[in-house]
Structures are given as structure tokens and as C-alpha cells.
Amino acid sequence: MDFDLVLKNLLEGFDRLKIRYACAGGFALGALGAARLTKDLDFLVHKDDLLSLDLLMTSLRYRRIFQSENIAQYAGETVPWGYVDFIHAFRPLALQMLSEALVKSIWDGTVRIRVLRPEDVIGLKVQALANEPEKRGQDAVDIESLALANRETLDWERVAKYYRLFHLDAKFEEMKKRVRAY
């Protein structure tokens, strides 16, 4: 994926169409100080903006390859456009995440992008771990990397709330202990 090309077009479109969004997933980790390789983009988008989002994506020659109540996945017509996944924000917690997103500068300050708070990216990854624990090794690594990169300012109670929501209290305590050992 050509992240420069795709983000330039997506961010311009989000702004023009007033689409409420925040970056999540692997790319967000880099913006939050815990860089890792990723091959796609993930966003949280307000459910009321999904029609505008679909118009934007089709105008950029993406095709929707999957959609459910919770997510939509788009594939670019050619390789540089790659895959873009959208989580639909309609539940109160997701709407709160979206409203509290941070604005971060990336690429030496040349681009500004809305990114979920570190605690909320962790929350989405905890949900993924709870839903498919056997497939989520990278998510566990991402959680610790993000917590470590933000350990001085992380709202640990907010992170604990996500673990409690999915009955993973013991895993939270283990992760917190490892991060605080650094």
C-alpha cells in the first residue's frame, strides 16, 4: 500500500465530506509512538457517515468486499491502494472513543490525522483478543508496545475497564506488571 497516496486522498475526502473518523490499528500505533509494520489502514467511523464514506471510497475506485453491522472492508482497484477497514461507531463506548480522538502530526509534521487515544486502541485490541484468542498474537504484542510507549501518561484505569469488559482482568494485571517492569 502506498500510505502517502491513500492517506492524502482519504483525509482530504474525510474533511470535504465531514466524515467523523479516527485512525485505529497498526498505523495508529506508529502515530502513538509504538511503530510497527502494517499493510493496511484501519479507521473507526461514525455510523451516520457510512453513506458518505461509501461514496468517497467508490470515488477512489475501492470496492466494498465485506460489510456487516460492525465493520466494512474495502479493496483498492490496484495494489498501491491496498485494503482499508472501517469499524462502525454506533455504540456509546465507540462513540466516546471517536469524540475523544487525538489529532497527531505524522510524516515530520506534514500531515495531521485523528487517532484514537492509546487506551482506546488497546481497548479494540483487547476486544479482538477476547473474540479470537488463538489468532491474536500480534494484538498482544501491540498492546504491550503501545502501553510501554505511553506508560508515563497512560490512563491505566481506562485500560483496565476494557479488560474487565471482556473478563480478562488477570491478563490486564500480567500486562501491567510487565510494562511497569521497564
Summary of the structure (lengths in Angstrom):
residues: 182
radius of gyration: 16.1
end to end distance: 34.0
largest distance: 48.7
contacts: 566
relative contact order: 0.14
helix: 53%
strand: 22%
